[in-house]
Amino acid sequence: MNLSGRLALGMMVPVVATLCALGFGQVGSPGLLLAAGAVGLVVAPLMAVVTGRSLARSKFVPRPAAGEGLTDLTDLSRLGTRQGLLEKTVESIRDPVVVADESGAIVIANAAARDLFRVDPGFNSLTGLRSFKCYFADGQTPMPIPDSPLARALRGDDVQDLELVVKPPDGAADVSLLANARPLRDETGRLRGAVAVLHDVTARKRAHQALVESEQMAQAIVTTALDAFMQFDDKGIVRDWSPQAEALTGWTRSEAVGYRVAELMVPEARRPAHRQRIARFLEEVAGGGTGMRFESATLHREGHEIAVEVSLSALRRGDGYVINAFIRDITQRRLAAEQLIQAQKMESVGQLTGGIAHDFNNMLTVITGTIEILADGVKDDPGLASIAKLISDAADRGAQLTASLLAFARKQPLRPAETDVNDLVGEVVRLLSQTLGSRIEIATELARDAWPAFVDRSQLSAALVNLAINARDAMPEGGTLTFATRNIQLGIPDAVAFGVERAGDHLVIEIRDTGTGISPSHLEKIFDPFFSTKEVGQGTGLGLSMVFGFVKQSGGGIAVSSEEGRGTTFRIYLPKADRPAPQPDEDEQDDHPIRGGNETILCVEDDAKIRDYVTGQLQGLGYKVLVAANADEAMLIVEGGAAFDLLFTDIVMPGSMNGRQLADVLMTGRPTLRVLFTSGYSGGALPLQGRSGHGIPLLTKPYRRAELARMLRRCLDLAVDLDGDPAPMPYSVQPDLERFLRENPPDKT
């Protein structure tokens, strides 16, 4: 038998093996290499059969050699039947199968190949004009024909799992393929063609890309989340650690991954409780639970604790769990909550304190006023005069006590103004240097560019003196007291943390001492009224509460830090002055002689004892007096047509209107009406400013006869126009000259 006949018959065994390998079915991804090899086995007998059939149609009829198993034409017909079955099998394969002869011409292209490439047998794969486009795996770089799997196989190369992208000619979506190609050789080893099998991996690649994108999205969410993300297994070993976790804890990702989370973040004393919590959480998850949220304290790398809110969820992985934790820093929120509770407590105490101070001031007004009359009556009797002075001094101390109570309650009238704090600190230091003693060294660290503060100068001076005296008492063996100033810009979180009224520019005043310090248990109570660590009789416990109330009423905040044996630092935050405020009259405290008048005054006072006292004082000064117990009685007097020149009214009164509301009603019809308010506690009824032209005059209780007389004349002598604003007076240089001489006395020039 010639070579072609032996080739056709000798490949029957590979054909049977191929059919078994193909299983007469579809070939999936896992069997891609097997399919590629099987098709390679199929192509060779197919080519041989084609050649054999060509020879069989010739005049020469070959006969098989002895023992070759092919004796007649019936066997050849069976061979043809098997050939048809093999062709149908290849045709039914879902993966594209392409066979080319040694010249590159397509011999076999199954249905999948024809549908994808739009080529039929006879197309030359090396020189033919392609309607499809072929690219490398990136889908962007064109693949030259010599680099195609079939062309490489025709050169004798074995191509295995080469990824490429085909763009079909009809504009359909790109197809990602995994190509395997083999050269086909005859029994002599001569290259006769090549076969390429291509497996469609588009769906798998898209699924993989979707998975990658999903993982990237999840990682982006974790990376950009406001909260810290940590992942650890059920043994507590860290698997992931976000940048926010690095910022929160101080541990970098490389330092954290592989270590136990409890060793990084949980204080040693609380680790057993932490392990119990995680174990209970996993039990709840195993029972159908979805997650856990709790607040705790975590440990920073530097050793300080941070208040956090933790949200836990768990995913089953094999026999164990992976725990995902989102952790939020709530230190500022907890601090704000504590400050709110403290503010509510102080507000409640302040309301009570203000009410007590109001009643106490009413009593003191009668005492301080009548003691002057008594003292004048017994001035010729030294014994009785000394007793009168004792009563007067005690009344003054009571007045100071109520002033401290009102300062704590934030109810005292303030006169804030643009204040040079550095200059004020200098005055306080000069005063203290004479009183603190030689064992206390006073130092200053004042910023040259310190902003002016918007604050009541006298109250701030009293607050600094108060803090300095406390510092002196904390340094019985001597030490250093330091005053420092600096500028600071507070954002909203810092404003909340420091308890100031609003964010923005502030001046900070620090008062530091090197004394005994304050214990943590006392540190939480130092601003409470009547709290004192001093022995009984050595302090009222109102000093710091007064400072606290004054600072808060000024729109600022106060903070304290201390360590036993290491001293204490108070920081006062005051708003930067952004507007000027009315300055108090320079001659307000001058010792002028008491002067009365003959005008008519409408006096409105709800306390009967004070009403009787004030009526007597006003009449003693020469004024005509109309008396009312409340606003309703005052309105009846006004509606009756009574004429008067000044309304002298208490602010806090029972009835339909308080003193401020009464004044507003009366001034509506008569803008030139003069008004003088009095109160021991305004209860928020009195704003800082009244009419546009001048501040509202206020005589605080308790007051002396001289103060009453001076304030009455100040109100009555003030010239106003028809709108109630100060009337312009003839200009004189005399006040400017006197002011210049006071500021530049002759001995300094």
C-alpha positions in Angstrom: 0.0 0.0 0.0 1.3 3.5 -0.8 1.9 6.2 1.8 -1.5 7.9 1.5 -3.4 4.7 2.0 -1.3 3.7 5.0 -1.8 7.2 6.5 -5.5 7.0 6.1 -5.8 3.6 7.7 -3.1 4.0 10.3 -4.9 7.0 12.0 -8.0 5.1 12.9 -6.8 4.5 16.5 -6.3 8.3 17.1 -9.8 8.9 15.7 -11.4 6.6 18.2 -9.3 8.2 21.0 -10.4 11.6 19.9 -14.0 10.7 19.9 -13.7 9.4 23.5 -11.9 12.6 24.6 -14.5 14.8 23.0 -17.3 12.8 24.5 -19.5 13.9 21.7 -20.3 17.0 23.7 -19.2 20.5 24.4 -15.8 21.4 25.8 -15.7 23.8 28.7 -12.9 25.9 30.1 -11.4 23.2 32.3 -11.0 20.9 29.3 -9.6 23.5 27.1 -6.2 22.0 26.8 -7.6 18.5 26.4 -9.9 19.8 23.6 -7.0 21.5 21.9 -5.0 18.3 21.9 -8.0 16.2 20.8 -8.7 18.4 17.9 -5.1 18.2 17.0 -5.5 14.4 16.8 -8.7 14.8 14.8 -7.2 17.0 12.1 -4.4 14.6 11.1 -6.7 11.6 10.2 -9.1 14.1 8.6 -6.4 15.3 6.3 -5.3 11.7 5.7 -8.8 10.6 4.9 -9.3 13.5 2.5 -6.1 12.5 0.8 -7.1 8.8 0.8 -10.5 9.6 -0.7 -8.8 11.5 -3.5 -6.5 8.6 -4.2 -9.5 6.1 -4.0 -11.2 8.0 -6.9 -8.2 7.4 -9.1 -7.8 4.4 -11.4 -5.4 2.8 -9.1 -7.2 0.9 -6.3 -4.8 0.2 -3.4 -4.9 -3.0 -1.5 -3.9 -3.3 2.1 -0.9 -5.3 3.1 -1.4 -8.5 4.9 -2.4 -8.0 8.5 -3.5 -4.3 8.0 -7.2 -5.1 8.7 -8.6 -3.6 5.5 -9.6 -6.2 2.9 -12.4 -4.7 0.8 -14.3 -1.5 -0.2 -16.9 -2.2 2.5 -14.3 -1.2 5.1 -13.6 2.0 3.1 -17.3 2.9 3.2 -17.3 2.4 7.0 -14.3 4.7 7.1 -16.3 7.3 5.2 -19.1 7.0 7.8 -16.7 7.5 10.6 -15.2 10.5 8.8 -18.7 12.1 8.6 -19.2 11.5 12.3 -15.9 13.1 13.1 -16.7 16.2 10.9 -20.1 16.6 12.7 -18.4 16.3 16.0 -15.9 19.0 15.2 -18.7 21.1 13.7 -20.7 20.9 17.0 -17.8 22.1 19.2 -18.8 25.4 20.8 -15.2 26.7 20.7 -13.9 27.9 17.4 -11.7 25.3 15.6 -9.6 26.3 12.6 -7.4 24.0 10.6 -5.0 25.3 7.9 -2.7 23.4 5.5 0.9 24.1 5.1 0.3 27.0 2.8 -2.0 28.7 5.3 -5.3 28.0 3.5 -8.2 27.2 5.8 -9.1 23.5 5.5 -11.6 23.3 8.4 -13.5 26.0 10.1 -16.3 24.9 12.3 -19.6 26.8 12.9 -18.2 28.7 15.9 -15.1 29.8 13.9 -17.2 30.8 10.8 -19.6 32.8 13.0 -16.7 34.7 14.8 -14.3 35.2 11.9 -16.6 35.2 8.9 -14.2 32.9 7.0 -14.9 29.7 5.1 -12.5 26.9 4.0 -10.3 28.1 1.3 -9.5 31.4 2.9 -5.8 32.0 3.2 -5.0 32.8 6.9 -1.6 34.3 6.0 -2.4 36.5 3.1 -6.2 36.9 2.9 -8.0 40.2 3.6 -9.5 40.0 7.1 -12.9 41.4 8.0 -12.2 40.9 11.7 -9.5 42.6 13.8 -7.3 40.8 16.2 -5.5 42.4 19.2 -3.3 41.4 22.0 -4.8 40.8 25.5 -5.0 44.5 26.3 -7.5 45.0 23.5 -5.6 48.0 22.3 -2.5 46.7 20.6 -3.1 45.2 17.1 -1.8 41.7 16.6 0.2 41.3 13.4 -0.7 38.2 11.3 2.6 36.6 11.8 2.0 36.7 15.6 -1.4 35.0 15.3 -1.6 31.5 16.9 -2.3 29.7 13.6 0.6 31.5 11.8 3.0 30.6 14.7 1.8 27.0 14.6 2.4 26.9 10.8 6.0 27.9 11.7 6.3 24.9 14.0 5.5 26.6 17.3 3.3 25.2 20.0 1.1 28.0 21.3 -0.5 27.4 24.7 -3.1 29.6 26.4 -2.4 32.8 24.5 -4.9 35.5 25.3 -6.1 37.7 22.5 -9.1 39.9 21.7 -11.1 39.7 18.5 -13.4 42.5 17.2 -16.0 40.9 15.0 -16.7 42.5 11.6 -20.4 43.2 12.4 -19.5 45.7 15.2 -20.5 43.3 18.0 -18.9 43.4 21.4 -15.3 42.4 21.7 -14.6 38.7 22.3 -11.7 37.6 24.6 -10.2 34.3 23.6 -7.7 31.8 25.0 -5.9 30.3 22.0 -4.1 26.9 21.8 -2.4 26.0 18.5 -0.3 23.0 17.3 1.5 22.2 14.1 0.3 19.1 12.1 3.0 16.7 10.8 2.9 13.5 8.9 4.6 10.3 9.9 7.8 11.5 8.5 7.7 14.6 10.6 7.0 16.9 7.7 4.8 19.9 8.5 1.5 19.5 6.8 -0.6 22.2 8.5 -1.8 23.6 11.8 -4.8 23.5 14.1 -6.0 26.3 16.4 -8.7 25.9 19.1 -9.9 29.1 20.7 -11.9 29.2 23.9 -14.3 32.2 24.6 -13.3 33.6 28.0 -15.3 36.9 27.6 -17.8 36.1 30.3 -15.1 34.9 32.7 -12.9 37.9 32.0 -15.9 40.3 32.6 -16.7 38.5 35.8 -13.1 38.8 36.9 -13.0 42.5 36.0 -16.3 43.1 37.9 -14.8 41.3 40.9 -11.6 43.4 40.6 -13.7 46.6 40.3 -15.9 45.5 43.2 -12.8 44.9 45.4 -11.3 48.2 44.3 -14.6 49.9 45.2 -14.7 48.2 48.5 -11.1 49.2 49.2 -11.8 52.8 48.1 -14.8 53.0 50.4 -12.6 51.7 53.3 -9.7 54.0 52.3 -11.9 57.2 52.0 -14.2 56.4 54.9 -14.3 59.0 57.8 -14.0 56.2 60.3 -11.1 53.9 60.8 -11.4 50.4 59.4 -9.7 47.3 60.9 -10.1 43.6 59.9 -9.0 40.8 62.1 -9.8 37.1 62.4 -11.5 35.4 65.3 -8.2 35.0 67.1 -7.7 38.8 67.0 -4.9 38.7 64.4 -5.0 41.9 62.2 -5.5 41.3 58.5 -6.2 44.9 57.3 -5.6 48.4 58.7 -6.9 51.5 56.9 -5.1 54.9 56.8 -7.7 56.3 59.2 -6.8 53.5 61.6 -3.2 54.6 61.3 -4.2 58.2 62.2 -6.4 57.1 65.0 -4.1 54.7 66.8 -0.6 55.8 65.7 0.3 52.3 64.4 1.1 52.0 60.7 -0.4 49.2 58.6 2.9 47.3 58.3 3.3 47.5 62.1 -0.3 46.3 62.8 -0.9 43.5 60.3 -0.1 40.1 61.8 -0.3 41.3 65.4 -3.2 40.9 67.8 -5.5 43.9 67.9 -5.8 43.7 71.7 -2.1 44.1 72.1 -2.1 47.2 70.0 -5.2 49.0 71.3 -6.6 47.6 74.5 -5.0 48.4 77.9 -3.7 45.2 79.5 -6.1 45.4 82.4 -9.1 45.4 80.1 -8.0 42.7 77.7 -9.9 39.8 79.4 -13.1 41.9 79.1 -12.2 42.6 75.4 -11.8 38.9 74.7 -15.1 38.1 76.4 -16.9 40.7 74.4 -15.5 39.4 71.1 -16.5 35.8 72.1 -20.0 36.9 73.0 -20.2 38.8 69.6 -19.2 35.7 67.7 -21.8 33.6 69.6 -24.5 36.1 68.6 -23.3 36.0 65.0 -23.5 32.2 65.0 -27.0 32.5 66.3 -28.1 34.8 63.5 -26.9 38.2 64.9 -25.9 40.8 62.3 -23.5 43.0 64.3 -22.6 44.9 67.4 -22.1 48.6 68.3 -20.6 49.9 71.5 -18.6 52.7 73.0 -15.2 52.1 74.6 -11.8 53.5 75.3 -8.9 52.6 73.1 -5.2 53.0 73.6 -3.1 55.3 71.3 0.4 54.2 70.5 1.8 57.1 72.6 -0.1 55.9 75.7 -3.1 58.2 76.0 -6.7 56.9 75.8 -9.2 57.8 73.1 -13.0 57.5 73.4 -14.3 55.5 70.4 -17.5 54.1 69.0 -17.0 50.6 67.5 -19.2 48.9 64.9 -18.5 45.2 64.4 -19.7 42.8 61.7 -18.5 39.2 60.9 -18.1 37.1 57.8 -17.8 33.3 57.8 -14.6 32.1 56.3 -14.0 28.3 56.3 -14.1 27.1 59.9 -13.7 30.6 61.4 -14.8 34.2 61.0 -13.3 37.5 59.7 -14.4 40.4 61.8 -14.7 43.9 60.3 -14.6 46.9 62.6 -15.4 50.5 61.9 -14.1 52.8 64.7 -15.1 56.4 65.2 -13.3 58.9 67.4 -15.9 60.3 69.8 -13.6 62.1 72.1 -14.8 65.5 71.1 -18.5 64.3 71.1 -18.1 62.9 74.6 -16.4 66.0 75.8 -19.2 68.2 74.3 -21.8 66.0 76.0 -20.0 66.3 79.3 -19.7 70.1 78.8 -23.5 70.2 78.1 -24.2 68.3 81.3 -21.9 70.6 83.2 -23.5 73.7 81.6 -27.0 72.5 82.4 -25.9 71.9 86.0 -24.3 75.3 86.2 -27.3 76.9 84.6 -29.6 75.3 87.2 -27.4 76.4 90.0 -27.0 79.8 88.4 -30.8 80.3 88.3 -31.0 79.4 91.9 -28.0 81.6 92.8 -29.4 84.5 90.8 -32.7 84.4 92.6 -31.0 84.2 96.0 -28.7 87.1 95.1 -31.7 89.2 94.0 -33.5 88.8 97.3 -30.2 89.2 99.2 -29.4 92.4 97.3 -32.9 93.8 98.2 -32.2 93.3 101.9 -28.7 94.7 101.5 -30.0 97.8 99.8 -32.1 98.6 102.9 -29.2 97.8 105.2 -26.6 99.8 103.4 -28.9 102.7 102.9 -30.2 103.0 106.4 -26.8 102.4 108.0 -25.7 105.7 106.4 -28.5 107.4 108.1 -27.7 105.7 111.4 -24.0 106.4 111.1 -24.8 110.1 110.5 -27.0 110.2 113.6 -24.4 108.6 115.9 -21.3 110.2 114.5 -20.7 112.1 117.7 -20.8 108.9 119.8 -17.6 106.9 119.1 -18.9 103.7 120.5 -22.1 103.7 118.4 -20.2 105.1 115.4 -17.8 102.1 115.5 -20.8 99.7 115.7 -22.4 101.4 112.7 -19.1 101.0 110.8 -19.0 97.3 111.6 -22.5 96.9 110.2 -21.5 98.9 107.1 -18.4 96.8 106.5 -20.4 93.6 106.9 -23.0 94.9 104.4 -20.2 95.6 102.0 -18.8 92.1 102.4 -22.3 90.8 101.7 -22.5 92.9 98.6 -19.2 91.5 97.4 -20.5 88.0 98.1 -23.7 88.6 96.0 -21.5 90.1 93.3 -19.5 86.9 93.2 -22.7 84.8 93.1 -24.0 86.9 90.2 -20.7 86.6 88.4 -20.9 82.8 88.7 -24.5 82.8 87.6 -23.5 85.1 84.6 -26.2 87.6 85.6 -24.0 90.6 86.4 -24.1 93.6 84.1 -20.9 93.7 82.1 -19.3 96.6 80.2 -17.2 94.9 77.6 -14.8 97.0 75.6 -11.7 96.6 73.4 -9.1 95.8 76.0 -5.3 95.6 75.6 -4.8 92.5 77.6 -1.0 92.8 77.7 -1.3 96.2 79.2 -3.9 94.9 81.8 -1.6 92.0 82.7 1.2 94.5 83.3 -1.0 96.4 85.7 -2.0 93.2 87.5 1.7 92.1 87.8 2.6 95.5 89.3 -0.2 95.1 91.8 0.7 91.5 92.7 4.4 92.1 93.1 3.6 94.1 96.2 1.1 91.6 97.7 2.3 88.0 96.9 5.5 88.2 98.8 9.2 87.7 97.9 8.9 83.9 97.7 6.7 84.1 94.6 8.5 85.0 91.4 6.2 86.5 88.7 7.1 86.0 85.1 5.4 87.1 81.9 5.4 85.7 78.4 3.3 88.2 76.5 2.9 87.9 72.7 3.9 91.2 71.0 1.1 90.8 68.4 -1.5 89.9 71.0 -5.0 90.8 69.8 -7.2 93.1 71.9 -10.0 91.2 73.7 -13.6 92.2 73.9 -14.1 92.0 77.7 -15.0 93.9 80.8 -11.6 95.3 81.9 -12.3 95.5 85.6 -13.8 92.1 85.8 -10.9 90.5 83.9 -8.5 92.2 86.2 -10.4 90.8 89.2 -10.4 87.3 87.7 -6.6 87.4 87.1 -6.0 88.6 90.7 -8.3 85.8 91.9 -6.4 83.1 90.0 -3.0 84.6 91.2 -4.1 84.4 94.8 -5.1 80.8 94.4 -1.7 80.1 92.8 0.0 81.8 95.8 -1.9 79.5 98.2 -0.8 76.5 96.1 2.9 77.5 96.6 3.4 77.8 100.3 7.1 77.2 99.9 7.4 79.7 97.0 7.5 79.2 93.3 6.9 80.8 90.0 3.7 82.4 88.7 3.7 83.0 85.0 1.3 85.1 82.9 1.3 84.4 79.2 -0.7 85.6 76.2 -1.0 84.3 72.6 -3.4 84.5 69.7 -5.4 81.4 68.5 -7.9 80.7 65.8 -10.5 78.2 66.9 -12.4 76.0 64.5 -15.8 74.6 65.4 -14.4 71.4 67.1 -12.0 73.4 69.2 -14.6 76.0 70.1 -16.8 73.1 71.4 -13.9 71.6 73.2 -12.9 74.8 74.9 -16.5 75.9 75.6 -16.3 79.2 73.8 -19.4 80.9 72.4 -18.3 80.9 68.8 -15.5 79.8 66.5 -12.9 82.4 65.2 -10.1 84.6 66.6 -9.5 84.5 70.3 -6.9 85.6 72.8 -5.5 83.1 75.2 -4.4 84.1 78.7 -2.4 81.4 80.6 -1.8 81.6 84.3 0.7 78.9 85.3 2.1 78.0 88.7 4.6 75.5 90.1 2.5 74.6 93.1 1.1 71.5 94.6 -1.4 70.9 91.8 -4.9 69.6 91.9 -6.1 66.0 92.3 -8.2 64.5 89.6 -11.2 64.1 91.9 -11.1 67.8 92.8 -10.3 69.0 89.2 -13.9 68.2 88.1 -15.4 70.3 90.9 -13.2 73.4 91.1 -15.7 75.6 89.3 -18.7 74.6 91.4 -19.9 77.3 93.7 -18.8 77.0 97.4 -16.4 74.2 96.6 -13.0 74.8 98.3 -10.0 72.7 99.3 -9.0 75.3 101.9 -9.7 75.0 105.5 -13.0 76.3 106.9 -12.9 80.1 107.2 -10.1 80.6 104.7 -12.3 80.9 101.6 -15.8 81.1 100.4 -15.4 78.7 97.5 -16.7 81.3 95.0 -13.5 82.6 93.6 -13.2 80.2 90.7 -16.9 80.0 90.1 -16.9 83.7 89.8 -14.1 83.6 87.2 -15.9 80.8 85.3 -19.2 82.8 85.2 -17.5 86.0 84.1 -15.6 84.3 81.3 -18.6 82.4 80.1 -20.7 85.6 80.2 -18.0 87.3 78.1 -18.5 84.7 75.4 -15.2 82.9 76.2 -14.1 79.7 77.8 -11.8 78.5 80.6 -9.9 75.3 80.9 -7.6 73.9 83.5 -4.9 71.3 83.5 -3.0 70.1 86.5 -0.9 67.3 87.9 -0.3 66.7 91.6 3.1 68.0 92.5 3.7 69.5 89.0 1.6 72.7 89.2 -1.6 74.0 87.5 -2.3 75.9 84.4 -5.5 77.9 83.7 -6.3 79.0 80.2 -8.8 81.8 79.5 -10.1 82.1 75.9 -11.5 85.5 75.1 -13.0 86.7 71.8 -11.0 89.1 69.8 -12.3 92.6 69.8 -13.9 93.4 66.5 -15.8 96.5 67.5 -15.4 99.3 70.0 -17.8 99.5 73.0 -18.9 102.4 75.1 -16.3 103.2 77.7 -17.4 104.0 81.3 -17.3 107.6 82.3 -13.9 108.5 83.7 -15.4 110.6 86.4 -18.0 108.0 87.4 -16.2 107.1 90.6 -15.0 110.7 91.4 -15.9 111.9 94.9 -18.4 114.6 93.9 -20.7 116.2 96.6 -24.2 114.7 96.8 -26.6 116.8 94.7 -30.3 116.5 94.5 -33.0 118.2 92.5 -36.7 119.2 92.3 -37.8 117.0 89.3 -40.6 114.5 89.6 -39.6 110.8 89.6 -41.9 107.8 89.0 -40.5 105.1 91.3 -41.6 101.5 90.6 -40.4 98.9 93.2 -42.1 95.7 94.2 -40.3 95.2 97.5 -42.2 97.2 100.1 -39.2 97.8 102.4 -37.0 99.0 99.5 -39.9 101.1 98.2 -40.2 102.9 101.5 -36.5 103.4 101.8 -36.0 104.7 98.2 -39.0 107.0 98.6 -37.5 108.5 101.7 -34.1 108.9 100.0 -35.6 110.5 96.9 -37.6 112.9 99.0 -34.6 113.7 101.1 -32.7 114.7 97.9 -35.5 117.1 97.1 -37.4 115.2 94.4 -41.1 114.8 94.1 -42.0 111.1 94.1 -44.8 109.0 92.4 -44.7 105.5 93.8 -45.9 102.3 92.2 -45.6 98.6 93.4 -45.5 97.2 89.9 -45.9 98.0 86.2 -49.7 97.8 86.2 -49.8 100.5 89.0 -47.3 102.6 87.1 -49.5 102.5 84.0 -52.5 103.6 85.9 -50.5 106.6 87.2 -49.4 107.4 83.6 -52.9 107.0 82.2 -54.2 109.3 84.9 -52.2 112.1 83.3 -49.5 112.5 86.0 -46.4 114.3 84.7 -42.9 113.1 85.7 -39.4 113.6 84.4 -37.7 110.2 85.1 -38.7 106.6 85.5 -36.8 104.9 88.2 -37.8 101.2 88.1 -36.6 97.8 89.3 -36.1 95.3 86.4 -37.3 92.1 87.9 -40.9 92.5 89.0 -44.0 90.3 89.2 -47.0 91.2 87.1 -47.8 91.6 83.4 -44.5 93.5 82.6 -41.0 93.7 84.0 -39.2 97.0 84.3 -37.6 96.9 80.9 -40.9 96.2 79.2 -42.5 99.1 81.2 -39.8 101.5 80.0 -40.2 100.4 76.4 -44.0 101.1 76.5 -43.6 104.5 78.1 -40.8 105.6 75.8 -42.9 104.7 72.7 -45.0 107.8 73.2 -42.3 110.0 74.8 -38.8 109.3 73.4 -37.2 112.0 75.6 -38.3 110.3 78.8 -35.3 109.6 81.1 -35.0 106.1 82.5 -32.8 104.7 85.4 -33.0 101.0 86.0 -32.1 99.3 89.3 -31.6 95.6 90.0 -29.7 93.1 92.0 -30.3 90.5 89.3 -31.6 91.4 85.9 -32.6 87.9 84.9 -31.7 88.5 81.3 -34.2 91.3 80.9 -31.6 94.0 80.4 -29.5 94.0 77.1 -26.0 95.5 76.9 -27.2 98.5 74.9 -30.5 100.4 74.9 -31.4 103.3 72.6 -29.0 104.1 69.8 -27.5 107.1 71.4 -26.4 105.9 74.7 -26.2 102.9 77.0 -29.0 102.1 79.4 -28.2 103.5 82.9 -28.2 100.8 85.6 -27.9 101.3 89.3 -27.0 97.9 90.8 -28.2 96.9 94.2 -27.2 97.3 96.9 -26.3 101.0 96.4 -25.5 103.9 98.7 -27.2 107.3 98.8 -24.4 109.0 97.0 -24.5 106.5 94.2 -28.3 107.0 93.9 -27.9 110.8 93.8 -25.1 110.7 91.2 -26.9 108.4 88.8 -30.1 110.4 89.1 -28.3 113.6 88.1 -26.4 111.8 85.4 -29.7 110.8 83.8 -31.6 114.1 84.4 -28.7 116.3 83.3 -28.1 114.5 80.0 -29.4 116.6 77.1 -31.4 114.6 74.6 -33.2 115.5 71.3 -36.7 114.6 70.3 -35.5 111.1 69.2 -34.1 110.4 72.6 -30.5 110.7 71.4 -27.9 112.8 73.2 -28.1 116.4 72.0 -24.8 118.0 70.8 -23.3 120.4 73.2 -21.0 123.4 72.5 -17.5 122.1 71.9 -14.9 122.9 74.6 -11.2 121.9 74.7 -11.2 121.9 78.5 -12.0 118.2 78.9 -9.3 117.2 76.4 -6.8 119.4 78.2 -7.7 117.9 81.6 -7.4 114.4 80.1 -4.0 115.2 78.6 -2.7 116.5 81.9 -3.9 113.4 83.8 -2.1 111.2 81.3 1.0 113.3 81.2 1.6 114.8 84.6 4.3 117.5 84.9 6.8 115.3 86.7 6.9 113.0 83.7 7.6 115.6 81.1 
